[in-house]
Structures are given as structure tokens and as C-alpha cells.
Amino acid sequence: MNTLTRLCVTFACSLLAPTLHAADLPAGQIDGKISDILGKPIADAALTLKPRQGKALFNTRSDAQGNFHFTHLPAGMYALIANKAGFVTGTDIVILDATQGKISNITLSSKNALAININASGTNRPRNGVNKDTGTNTYHISSAAIDQMPLGNNTPFNQVLLQAPGVVQDSFGQLHVRGDHANLQYRINGILLPEAIAGFGQMFDSRFIDSMNLLTGTLSAEYGYQTAGVVDIHTKTGTLEQGGDINIMGGQQNTGEVSTQLQGHKGNFSYYLDASSLSNNLGIENPTPSNEAIHDRTRQGRFFGYVSTILPNDLRVSLIKGGMAKYAIRNPIFKPSPITPHYNDHLSLEGISVDEGGHQHYLDVTVAYRQACLNAIEYLKKFGYSGAQAYSILGTAPVQGHVSGVVDV
């Protein structure tokens, strides 16, 4: 079987604050820090430095970070005393030599109880949860989780879905959940994809995914017959982000992929577009024991688009179940808008240049006008009028006729 390996290398660097050692201090210098038993720095603590003879030589105070330092000290033994209101006095013995300085960190015990703030979070919360309403298990994968994968958003969709528990892939690339053979259904933004679509994981990019949920378990009747699992995908929309990028990826087996995504918004209009072109020498499973099979070159192009806008308040859309058969409508019927000029009491019926036998007459005005009249007669007959009565109504009613041409390119 051919194998395909992709390589993605990330370089990271960090700047760490240097650790201070006594050897780094010049001779005759004492540095240190005053803190409480919780490790918090104590600011404005009074420090006194006394030699062996017991007479105070130097005094200083700690800064806001609890740090202090003494300089230009002769070699010898010193007692470092730290005092702070509300804390027990602390003492440290420091021996200075003539070659390097010393570090002295003093911890003071508080005379009063110290307050400890504890913030608890569910860090061990499982990524999959149980929906108590339907009894299903939900496994969530976000776009941030996809970006953290080795290939980032170039990761094939199958590989993303394989991160969920109970999902396996056969040698052909088909996905199986809980041992079922296929029997998966896919939804994009709530729209159920046709069951005839096979190999979905190899047809779409994971780049356009904003979030994805895999539902397994006891699915209710609303999910239909494909109940091994429901892959519920919510795509990026461009509502909150603006801009785009271009990615180039390469790997073994002459693998090369160029992809781009563009998103943005303006007013009530938002859009997201994703396109990619993939080619490699691993189109299908190799039936031979060799590493490379003949005629195994594949080229795949993919495109996904999402466009959204908010409709105006004066736009109305009505749906009538079985309306085409009920009202014998063969062509669209348009009810004009109530916006000026007011034609809200008029009904428009359209005819096209295709006769009753289905023959195309190519922009023949006479045929199109006759079809509009016949459509109007058939429409009136649905309300109890005979053909002759409908013909008479059209002959006496204020009917306007308009002729227009449409060219399809």
C-alpha cells in the first residue's frame, strides 16, 4: 500500500528572564528579596545590615517587588535583619568574601492569617459530552483544535474526524462509526446533504470548518435513517473577520496543494470563499505490492462558498405545498411588491417561447405571449371558471401585456 507523508515544521523561540546567581554579583554586594510564606513579595520592608560587632552600618527598604541590595561592603560576616508591620522579624547571616557578592532571600511569617484565593476550573472535563435530552454523545471539534494539528487547516477532513472516539477509516478511505458500515449523515449549517454523496471526507476541505460536532448514540427519529453518526458542521461566515490568505503545502508522493480563503462583510452582507487544488501520486489504493502504482496520479479541485445577507422588512416569500400541480402552473407567477408604484392588486403570469409540445422557438414573442394567456386561463379554471368564461374574463379585464427578452450565456 502506498503511504503518504506530509511534513510541517514549526520553529518557536522564547526569551526567558536570566536567573541571578551569586557569582554574577560584584564583590562587596548583597542582593535579595523579601516575601511571605505564600511567595508574594513584601514591599517597603525595613532592612538593617549589622557586622559581627553589632553596630548597624547600612539601612534600606525593599521595592514594590520586594527586592533590595547593598553595595560597597567590606568582606566579613553580617547579620541581615528584615522588619515589616504585621510580620515576624526575619534574620539571615551573610558571609562576604573578597571575590564575589552574596544573595540573601528572607521569608517573613505573618502575624495574621493570610488570604488565599483559589480558582477552580474543570481542566479534566471530557471533550465529548452526553446530551441529556436525546441520549446522544456529542464530540466537539473547533477550528482552533484543527489549527493545532500538525498540518493545521490543511489536514484532510477524514483525519480531523478520526480524532473523535469510535471513528475508524478503511483502506478505501470510507469512515465507520461504532463499527457501522458507512451509514453516516452530514449536515452543513443545518442543511442535510444528500445520502448519494459518497466519500464526503475526501471531497471537502476542513479549512472552511468553524466548528464540528459528531453525534453518536441513541438518535431520535428526527435524524432519519442514517443513525450511525451525525456530522454537524458549522462553516465560517466572514461576519466577524475580514481578509484572506494563501497556503502552499508539499509532501511525499509528489504531493502539492495550493489553497486560498477569503472572507469579509459589508453592511448586512457577509461572505466566505474557500478554494484549493490538490495533486499527488496516491489517487486510489494500490492493488499491487509495489510502492508506486501506474496511473495513480490524481488532481482534485475543491470550492466552497457561503454568502449571507439580511432581507429587507418589506420582502415576503410564500410557499404552497403542491402549488405547481394544484394551480396548473408551468411558469413562474409574480405578485408585484407593495412598494411604489402600487400594483399589489395585480397578478403577473409569464409565458416563454416553448409551445405546448415542448418545442423551443427561440425568443418567439407570439409563442411566449400565447403561453402567458394559456397559463392565465388554466389558472382561472382552478377557481371554477370554464375555459370559455376564463377567456371572456381576460377579454374584458384590464390586462396589460409586456414583452421582454432574456438571453442565457
Contacts in CASP RR format, 6 or more apart in sequence:
PFRMAT RR
TARGET T0000
AUTHOR 0000-0000-0000
METHOD contacts of the structure
MODEL  1
MNTLTRLCVTFACSLLAPTLHAADLPAGQIDGKISDILGKPIADAALTLK
PRQGKALFNTRSDAQGNFHFTHLPAGMYALIANKAGFVTGTDIVILDATQ
GKISNITLSSKNALAININASGTNRPRNGVNKDTGTNTYHISSAAIDQMP
LGNNTPFNQVLLQAPGVVQDSFGQLHVRGDHANLQYRINGILLPEAIAGF
GQMFDSRFIDSMNLLTGTLSAEYGYQTAGVVDIHTKTGTLEQGGDINIMG
GQQNTGEVSTQLQGHKGNFSYYLDASSLSNNLGIENPTPSNEAIHDRTRQ
GRFFGYVSTILPNDLRVSLIKGGMAKYAIRNPIFKPSPITPHYNDHLSLE
GISVDEGGHQHYLDVTVAYRQACLNAIEYLKKFGYSGAQAYSILGTAPVQ
GHVSGVVDV
1 171 0 8 1.000
1 285 0 8 1.000
1 286 0 8 1.000
2 253 0 8 1.000
2 281 0 8 1.000
2 282 0 8 1.000
2 285 0 8 1.000
2 286 0 8 1.000
2 291 0 8 1.000
2 292 0 8 1.000
2 293 0 8 1.000
2 296 0 8 1.000
3 252 0 8 1.000
3 253 0 8 1.000
4 251 0 8 1.000
4 252 0 8 1.000
4 253 0 8 1.000
4 255 0 8 1.000
4 280 0 8 1.000
4 282 0 8 1.000
5 251 0 8 1.000
5 252 0 8 1.000
6 150 0 8 1.000
6 151 0 8 1.000
6 154 0 8 1.000
6 249 0 8 1.000
6 250 0 8 1.000
6 251 0 8 1.000
6 252 0 8 1.000
6 255 0 8 1.000
7 250 0 8 1.000
7 251 0 8 1.000
8 150 0 8 1.000
8 151 0 8 1.000
8 152 0 8 1.000
8 154 0 8 1.000
8 249 0 8 1.000
20 31 0 8 1.000
20 103 0 8 1.000
21 103 0 8 1.000
22 100 0 8 1.000
22 101 0 8 1.000
22 102 0 8 1.000
22 103 0 8 1.000
23 100 0 8 1.000
25 31 0 8 1.000
25 100 0 8 1.000
25 101 0 8 1.000
25 102 0 8 1.000
25 103 0 8 1.000
26 100 0 8 1.000
26 101 0 8 1.000
27 75 0 8 1.000
27 96 0 8 1.000
27 97 0 8 1.000
27 98 0 8 1.000
27 99 0 8 1.000
27 100 0 8 1.000
27 101 0 8 1.000
28 71 0 8 1.000
28 72 0 8 1.000
28 73 0 8 1.000
28 74 0 8 1.000
28 75 0 8 1.000
28 96 0 8 1.000
28 101 0 8 1.000
29 69 0 8 1.000
29 70 0 8 1.000
29 71 0 8 1.000
29 72 0 8 1.000
29 73 0 8 1.000
29 101 0 8 1.000
29 102 0 8 1.000
30 49 0 8 1.000
30 69 0 8 1.000
30 70 0 8 1.000
30 73 0 8 1.000
30 78 0 8 1.000
30 80 0 8 1.000
30 94 0 8 1.000
30 96 0 8 1.000
30 101 0 8 1.000
30 102 0 8 1.000
30 103 0 8 1.000
30 104 0 8 1.000
31 67 0 8 1.000
31 68 0 8 1.000
31 69 0 8 1.000
31 70 0 8 1.000
31 101 0 8 1.000
31 102 0 8 1.000
31 103 0 8 1.000
31 104 0 8 1.000
32 67 0 8 1.000
32 68 0 8 1.000
32 69 0 8 1.000
32 103 0 8 1.000
32 104 0 8 1.000
32 105 0 8 1.000
32 106 0 8 1.000
33 41 0 8 1.000
33 62 0 8 1.000
33 65 0 8 1.000
33 66 0 8 1.000
33 67 0 8 1.000
33 68 0 8 1.000
33 105 0 8 1.000
33 106 0 8 1.000
34 41 0 8 1.000
34 42 0 8 1.000
34 45 0 8 1.000
34 47 0 8 1.000
34 62 0 8 1.000
34 66 0 8 1.000
34 68 0 8 1.000
34 82 0 8 1.000
34 84 0 8 1.000
34 105 0 8 1.000
34 106 0 8 1.000
34 107 0 8 1.000
34 108 0 8 1.000
35 41 0 8 1.000
35 42 0 8 1.000
35 66 0 8 1.000
35 105 0 8 1.000
35 106 0 8 1.000
35 107 0 8 1.000
35 108 0 8 1.000
36 42 0 8 1.000
36 87 0 8 1.000
36 107 0 8 1.000
36 108 0 8 1.000
36 109 0 8 1.000
36 110 0 8 1.000
36 114 0 8 1.000
37 107 0 8 1.000
37 108 0 8 1.000
37 109 0 8 1.000
37 110 0 8 1.000
37 114 0 8 1.000
38 114 0 8 1.000
38 116 0 8 1.000
39 107 0 8 1.000
41 62 0 8 1.000
41 64 0 8 1.000
41 65 0 8 1.000
41 66 0 8 1.000
41 67 0 8 1.000
42 62 0 8 1.000
42 66 0 8 1.000
42 84 0 8 1.000
42 87 0 8 1.000
42 108 0 8 1.000
43 62 0 8 1.000
43 63 0 8 1.000
43 64 0 8 1.000
43 65 0 8 1.000
43 66 0 8 1.000
44 61 0 8 1.000
44 62 0 8 1.000
44 84 0 8 1.000
45 61 0 8 1.000
45 62 0 8 1.000
45 66 0 8 1.000
45 68 0 8 1.000
45 82 0 8 1.000
45 83 0 8 1.000
45 84 0 8 1.000
45 87 0 8 1.000
45 108 0 8 1.000
46 59 0 8 1.000
46 61 0 8 1.000
46 82 0 8 1.000
46 83 0 8 1.000
46 84 0 8 1.000
47 59 0 8 1.000
47 60 0 8 1.000
47 61 0 8 1.000
47 62 0 8 1.000
47 68 0 8 1.000
47 80 0 8 1.000
47 81 0 8 1.000
47 82 0 8 1.000
47 83 0 8 1.000
48 56 0 8 1.000
48 58 0 8 1.000
48 59 0 8 1.000
48 80 0 8 1.000
48 81 0 8 1.000
48 83 0 8 1.000
49 56 0 8 1.000
49 57 0 8 1.000
49 58 0 8 1.000
49 59 0 8 1.000
49 70 0 8 1.000
49 73 0 8 1.000
49 78 0 8 1.000
49 79 0 8 1.000
49 80 0 8 1.000
49 81 0 8 1.000
50 56 0 8 1.000
50 57 0 8 1.000
50 78 0 8 1.000
50 79 0 8 1.000
50 81 0 8 1.000
51 57 0 8 1.000
51 76 0 8 1.000
51 77 0 8 1.000
51 78 0 8 1.000
51 79 0 8 1.000
52 76 0 8 1.000
52 77 0 8 1.000
52 78 0 8 1.000
54 79 0 8 1.000
57 73 0 8 1.000
58 70 0 8 1.000
58 73 0 8 1.000
60 68 0 8 1.000
60 69 0 8 1.000
60 70 0 8 1.000
61 68 0 8 1.000
62 68 0 8 1.000
62 82 0 8 1.000
73 96 0 8 1.000
74 96 0 8 1.000
75 96 0 8 1.000
75 97 0 8 1.000
75 98 0 8 1.000
76 95 0 8 1.000
76 96 0 8 1.000
76 97 0 8 1.000
77 93 0 8 1.000
77 94 0 8 1.000
77 95 0 8 1.000
77 96 0 8 1.000
78 93 0 8 1.000
78 94 0 8 1.000
78 95 0 8 1.000
78 96 0 8 1.000
79 91 0 8 1.000
79 92 0 8 1.000
79 93 0 8 1.000
79 94 0 8 1.000
80 91 0 8 1.000
80 92 0 8 1.000
80 93 0 8 1.000
80 94 0 8 1.000
80 104 0 8 1.000
80 106 0 8 1.000
81 89 0 8 1.000
81 90 0 8 1.000
81 91 0 8 1.000
82 89 0 8 1.000
82 90 0 8 1.000
82 91 0 8 1.000
82 92 0 8 1.000
82 106 0 8 1.000
82 108 0 8 1.000
83 89 0 8 1.000
83 90 0 8 1.000
84 108 0 8 1.000
86 110 0 8 1.000
86 111 0 8 1.000
86 112 0 8 1.000
87 108 0 8 1.000
87 109 0 8 1.000
87 110 0 8 1.000
87 111 0 8 1.000
88 108 0 8 1.000
88 109 0 8 1.000
88 110 0 8 1.000
88 111 0 8 1.000
89 108 0 8 1.000
90 106 0 8 1.000
90 108 0 8 1.000
91 106 0 8 1.000
92 104 0 8 1.000
92 106 0 8 1.000
94 102 0 8 1.000
94 104 0 8 1.000
95 102 0 8 1.000
96 102 0 8 1.000
127 139 0 8 1.000
127 140 0 8 1.000
128 137 0 8 1.000
128 138 0 8 1.000
128 139 0 8 1.000
128 140 0 8 1.000
128 164 0 8 1.000
128 165 0 8 1.000
129 137 0 8 1.000
129 138 0 8 1.000
129 139 0 8 1.000
130 136 0 8 1.000
130 137 0 8 1.000
130 138 0 8 1.000
131 137 0 8 1.000
131 138 0 8 1.000
131 215 0 8 1.000
134 218 0 8 1.000
134 219 0 8 1.000
134 220 0 8 1.000
135 217 0 8 1.000
135 218 0 8 1.000
136 215 0 8 1.000
136 216 0 8 1.000
136 217 0 8 1.000
136 218 0 8 1.000
136 219 0 8 1.000
137 215 0 8 1.000
137 216 0 8 1.000
137 217 0 8 1.000
138 213 0 8 1.000
138 214 0 8 1.000
138 215 0 8 1.000
139 164 0 8 1.000
139 165 0 8 1.000
139 213 0 8 1.000
139 214 0 8 1.000
139 216 0 8 1.000
140 211 0 8 1.000
140 212 0 8 1.000
140 213 0 8 1.000
141 160 0 8 1.000
141 163 0 8 1.000
141 164 0 8 1.000
141 209 0 8 1.000
141 211 0 8 1.000
141 212 0 8 1.000
141 213 0 8 1.000
141 214 0 8 1.000
142 210 0 8 1.000
142 211 0 8 1.000
142 212 0 8 1.000
143 153 0 8 1.000
143 209 0 8 1.000
143 210 0 8 1.000
143 211 0 8 1.000
143 236 0 8 1.000
145 163 0 8 1.000
146 152 0 8 1.000
146 153 0 8 1.000
146 155 0 8 1.000
146 160 0 8 1.000
146 206 0 8 1.000
146 209 0 8 1.000
147 153 0 8 1.000
149 155 0 8 1.000
149 159 0 8 1.000
149 160 0 8 1.000
151 159 0 8 1.000
151 249 0 8 1.000
153 205 0 8 1.000
153 206 0 8 1.000
153 207 0 8 1.000
153 247 0 8 1.000
154 207 0 8 1.000
154 247 0 8 1.000
154 249 0 8 1.000
154 257 0 8 1.000
154 259 0 8 1.000
155 206 0 8 1.000
156 201 0 8 1.000
156 202 0 8 1.000
156 206 0 8 1.000
157 200 0 8 1.000
157 201 0 8 1.000
157 202 0 8 1.000
157 204 0 8 1.000
157 205 0 8 1.000
157 206 0 8 1.000
158 169 0 8 1.000
158 173 0 8 1.000
158 175 0 8 1.000
158 201 0 8 1.000
158 202 0 8 1.000
160 206 0 8 1.000
160 209 0 8 1.000
160 212 0 8 1.000
161 167 0 8 1.000
161 175 0 8 1.000
161 201 0 8 1.000
161 212 0 8 1.000
161 214 0 8 1.000
161 231 0 8 1.000
162 168 0 8 1.000
162 169 0 8 1.000
162 175 0 8 1.000
164 214 0 8 1.000
166 177 0 8 1.000
166 178 0 8 1.000
166 179 0 8 1.000
166 216 0 8 1.000
167 175 0 8 1.000
167 176 0 8 1.000
167 177 0 8 1.000
167 214 0 8 1.000
168 175 0 8 1.000
168 176 0 8 1.000
168 179 0 8 1.000
169 175 0 8 1.000
169 176 0 8 1.000
170 176 0 8 1.000
171 285 0 8 1.000
172 285 0 8 1.000
173 199 0 8 1.000
173 202 0 8 1.000
174 182 0 8 1.000
174 198 0 8 1.000
174 199 0 8 1.000
175 182 0 8 1.000
175 184 0 8 1.000
175 201 0 8 1.000
176 182 0 8 1.000
176 228 0 8 1.000
177 183 0 8 1.000
177 184 0 8 1.000
177 214 0 8 1.000
177 216 0 8 1.000
177 228 0 8 1.000
177 229 0 8 1.000
178 216 0 8 1.000
178 217 0 8 1.000
178 228 0 8 1.000
178 229 0 8 1.000
179 228 0 8 1.000
180 228 0 8 1.000
180 229 0 8 1.000
182 198 0 8 1.000
182 228 0 8 1.000
183 226 0 8 1.000
183 227 0 8 1.000
183 228 0 8 1.000
183 229 0 8 1.000
184 200 0 8 1.000
184 226 0 8 1.000
184 228 0 8 1.000
184 229 0 8 1.000
184 230 0 8 1.000
184 231 0 8 1.000
185 192 0 8 1.000
185 193 0 8 1.000
185 195 0 8 1.000
185 223 0 8 1.000
185 224 0 8 1.000
185 226 0 8 1.000
185 229 0 8 1.000
185 230 0 8 1.000
185 231 0 8 1.000
186 192 0 8 1.000
186 193 0 8 1.000
186 197 0 8 1.000
186 200 0 8 1.000
186 230 0 8 1.000
186 231 0 8 1.000
186 233 0 8 1.000
187 193 0 8 1.000
187 230 0 8 1.000
187 231 0 8 1.000
187 232 0 8 1.000
187 233 0 8 1.000
188 233 0 8 1.000
188 235 0 8 1.000
189 233 0 8 1.000
189 234 0 8 1.000
189 235 0 8 1.000
189 306 0 8 1.000
190 232 0 8 1.000
193 200 0 8 1.000
195 226 0 8 1.000
197 203 0 8 1.000
200 231 0 8 1.000
203 302 0 8 1.000
204 302 0 8 1.000
204 304 0 8 1.000
205 259 0 8 1.000
205 274 0 8 1.000
205 276 0 8 1.000
205 302 0 8 1.000
205 304 0 8 1.000
207 259 0 8 1.000
207 261 0 8 1.000
207 274 0 8 1.000
207 276 0 8 1.000
208 235 0 8 1.000
208 236 0 8 1.000
208 261 0 8 1.000
208 272 0 8 1.000
208 274 0 8 1.000
208 304 0 8 1.000
208 305 0 8 1.000
208 306 0 8 1.000
209 233 0 8 1.000
209 234 0 8 1.000
209 235 0 8 1.000
209 236 0 8 1.000
210 234 0 8 1.000
210 235 0 8 1.000
210 236 0 8 1.000
210 237 0 8 1.000
211 233 0 8 1.000
211 234 0 8 1.000
212 231 0 8 1.000
212 232 0 8 1.000
212 233 0 8 1.000
212 234 0 8 1.000
213 230 0 8 1.000
213 231 0 8 1.000
213 232 0 8 1.000
214 229 0 8 1.000
214 230 0 8 1.000
214 231 0 8 1.000
214 232 0 8 1.000
215 223 0 8 1.000
215 229 0 8 1.000
215 230 0 8 1.000
215 232 0 8 1.000
216 228 0 8 1.000
216 229 0 8 1.000
216 230 0 8 1.000
217 229 0 8 1.000
219 227 0 8 1.000
219 229 0 8 1.000
219 230 0 8 1.000
223 230 0 8 1.000
235 272 0 8 1.000
235 304 0 8 1.000
235 306 0 8 1.000
236 261 0 8 1.000
236 263 0 8 1.000
236 272 0 8 1.000
236 306 0 8 1.000
237 263 0 8 1.000
237 270 0 8 1.000
237 272 0 8 1.000
237 306 0 8 1.000
237 308 0 8 1.000
238 263 0 8 1.000
238 264 0 8 1.000
238 265 0 8 1.000
238 270 0 8 1.000
238 271 0 8 1.000
238 272 0 8 1.000
238 306 0 8 1.000
239 264 0 8 1.000
239 265 0 8 1.000
239 270 0 8 1.000
239 308 0 8 1.000
240 265 0 8 1.000
241 263 0 8 1.000
241 264 0 8 1.000
242 263 0 8 1.000
242 264 0 8 1.000
242 265 0 8 1.000
243 262 0 8 1.000
243 263 0 8 1.000
243 264 0 8 1.000
244 260 0 8 1.000
244 261 0 8 1.000
244 262 0 8 1.000
244 263 0 8 1.000
245 260 0 8 1.000
245 261 0 8 1.000
246 258 0 8 1.000
246 259 0 8 1.000
246 260 0 8 1.000
247 257 0 8 1.000
247 258 0 8 1.000
247 259 0 8 1.000
247 260 0 8 1.000
248 256 0 8 1.000
248 257 0 8 1.000
248 258 0 8 1.000
249 255 0 8 1.000
249 256 0 8 1.000
249 257 0 8 1.000
249 259 0 8 1.000
250 256 0 8 1.000
250 257 0 8 1.000
253 280 0 8 1.000
253 281 0 8 1.000
253 282 0 8 1.000
253 292 0 8 1.000
254 279 0 8 1.000
254 280 0 8 1.000
254 281 0 8 1.000
254 297 0 8 1.000
255 278 0 8 1.000
255 279 0 8 1.000
255 280 0 8 1.000
255 281 0 8 1.000
255 282 0 8 1.000
256 278 0 8 1.000
256 279 0 8 1.000
256 280 0 8 1.000
257 276 0 8 1.000
257 277 0 8 1.000
257 278 0 8 1.000
257 279 0 8 1.000
258 276 0 8 1.000
258 277 0 8 1.000
259 274 0 8 1.000
259 275 0 8 1.000
259 276 0 8 1.000
259 277 0 8 1.000
260 274 0 8 1.000
260 275 0 8 1.000
260 276 0 8 1.000
261 272 0 8 1.000
261 273 0 8 1.000
261 274 0 8 1.000
261 275 0 8 1.000
262 271 0 8 1.000
262 272 0 8 1.000
262 273 0 8 1.000
262 274 0 8 1.000
263 270 0 8 1.000
263 271 0 8 1.000
263 272 0 8 1.000
263 273 0 8 1.000
264 270 0 8 1.000
264 271 0 8 1.000
264 272 0 8 1.000
265 271 0 8 1.000
268 309 0 8 1.000
268 310 0 8 1.000
269 307 0 8 1.000
269 308 0 8 1.000
269 309 0 8 1.000
270 307 0 8 1.000
270 308 0 8 1.000
270 309 0 8 1.000
271 305 0 8 1.000
271 306 0 8 1.000
271 307 0 8 1.000
271 308 0 8 1.000
272 304 0 8 1.000
272 305 0 8 1.000
272 306 0 8 1.000
273 303 0 8 1.000
273 304 0 8 1.000
273 305 0 8 1.000
273 306 0 8 1.000
274 302 0 8 1.000
274 303 0 8 1.000
274 304 0 8 1.000
274 305 0 8 1.000
275 301 0 8 1.000
275 302 0 8 1.000
275 303 0 8 1.000
275 304 0 8 1.000
276 301 0 8 1.000
276 302 0 8 1.000
277 299 0 8 1.000
277 300 0 8 1.000
277 301 0 8 1.000
277 302 0 8 1.000
278 298 0 8 1.000
278 299 0 8 1.000
278 300 0 8 1.000
278 301 0 8 1.000
278 302 0 8 1.000
279 297 0 8 1.000
279 298 0 8 1.000
279 299 0 8 1.000
279 300 0 8 1.000
280 297 0 8 1.000
280 298 0 8 1.000
281 292 0 8 1.000
281 296 0 8 1.000
281 297 0 8 1.000
281 298 0 8 1.000
282 296 0 8 1.000
282 298 0 8 1.000
283 296 0 8 1.000
283 297 0 8 1.000
283 298 0 8 1.000
284 296 0 8 1.000
284 298 0 8 1.000
286 292 0 8 1.000
286 293 0 8 1.000
286 296 0 8 1.000
287 293 0 8 1.000
314 337 0 8 1.000
314 338 0 8 1.000
314 339 0 8 1.000
315 337 0 8 1.000
320 326 0 8 1.000
320 327 0 8 1.000
323 329 0 8 1.000
324 330 0 8 1.000
326 382 0 8 1.000
327 333 0 8 1.000
327 379 0 8 1.000
327 382 0 8 1.000
328 378 0 8 1.000
328 379 0 8 1.000
328 381 0 8 1.000
328 382 0 8 1.000
329 375 0 8 1.000
329 379 0 8 1.000
330 371 0 8 1.000
330 375 0 8 1.000
331 349 0 8 1.000
331 350 0 8 1.000
331 351 0 8 1.000
331 352 0 8 1.000
331 371 0 8 1.000
331 372 0 8 1.000
331 375 0 8 1.000
332 350 0 8 1.000
333 347 0 8 1.000
333 348 0 8 1.000
333 349 0 8 1.000
333 350 0 8 1.000
333 379 0 8 1.000
334 348 0 8 1.000
334 350 0 8 1.000
335 344 0 8 1.000
335 346 0 8 1.000
335 347 0 8 1.000
335 348 0 8 1.000
336 343 0 8 1.000
336 344 0 8 1.000
336 346 0 8 1.000
336 348 0 8 1.000
337 343 0 8 1.000
337 344 0 8 1.000
338 344 0 8 1.000
346 400 0 8 1.000
349 372 0 8 1.000
349 375 0 8 1.000
349 376 0 8 1.000
349 379 0 8 1.000
350 372 0 8 1.000
350 375 0 8 1.000
351 368 0 8 1.000
351 369 0 8 1.000
351 371 0 8 1.000
351 372 0 8 1.000
351 375 0 8 1.000
352 368 0 8 1.000
352 371 0 8 1.000
353 360 0 8 1.000
353 361 0 8 1.000
353 362 0 8 1.000
353 363 0 8 1.000
353 364 0 8 1.000
353 365 0 8 1.000
353 367 0 8 1.000
353 368 0 8 1.000
353 371 0 8 1.000
354 360 0 8 1.000
354 361 0 8 1.000
354 367 0 8 1.000
354 371 0 8 1.000
355 361 0 8 1.000
355 367 0 8 1.000
355 371 0 8 1.000
356 374 0 8 1.000
361 367 0 8 1.000
363 405 0 8 1.000
365 403 0 8 1.000
368 403 0 8 1.000
369 401 0 8 1.000
369 403 0 8 1.000
372 401 0 8 1.000
373 394 0 8 1.000
376 390 0 8 1.000
376 394 0 8 1.000
377 387 0 8 1.000
377 390 0 8 1.000
377 391 0 8 1.000
377 394 0 8 1.000
380 387 0 8 1.000
380 389 0 8 1.000
380 390 0 8 1.000
380 393 0 8 1.000
380 394 0 8 1.000
381 387 0 8 1.000
381 390 0 8 1.000
385 393 0 8 1.000
END
